[in-house]
Amino acid sequence: RRLCDLEGPDSALAQVRAYFEGLAEPGPGERLRHGCLMTNAAVEQAPRDAAAGRRIRAHLERLEAAFAGALGRARARREVRQDTDVDDLARYLTGSAQGLGVMARAGSSMASLRGVVRGILATLEQAAARPKGRTTSAATKTRTGGRRKKRA
């Protein structure tokens, strides 16, 4: 479901954010606590099974391409800075998504997983284009409880 949302022709920055926000808050019937099937297979099967390794690499390539496509559309819409390397950011997001799955499989707390997602979203915020006059990022607001720091 989430991957299909990223691959949609209208997907952009909002869908990338929603992908990770959804990982931090799994809905009814979803089980992030045990990682996703592909993450589990990558860790358990790929080292021993060449066919499984090929399927997993294909999935990771699909996920990376979905992130890159959504970020490319976001850059074209000026939702992210024009100097953003969407391919590198897509690779980072793919690794982050898989890392979350490994952490979940290893039994990390939901608080820890949410903390990782906050870090990923802060990275996306740094890539986001800043409207003129905006000086406080969402990441800064999160760290300061929404209060602006006074300048000396």
Salt bridges, closest charged atoms under 4 A:
GLU7 OE2 - ARG62 NE 2.69
GLU25 OE2 - ARG114 NE 2.62
GLU30 OE2 - ARG1 NH2 2.94
GLU30 OE1 - ARG2 NH2 3.01
GLU44 OE2 - ARG105 NH2 2.79
GLU64 OE2 - ARG91 NE 3.45
ASP83 OD1 - ARG81 NE 3.05
ASP88 OD1 - ARG91 NH1 2.73
GLU125 OE1 - ARG17 NH2 3.60
GLU125 OE2 - ARG130 NH1 3.71
GLU125 OE2 - ARG134 NH2 2.81
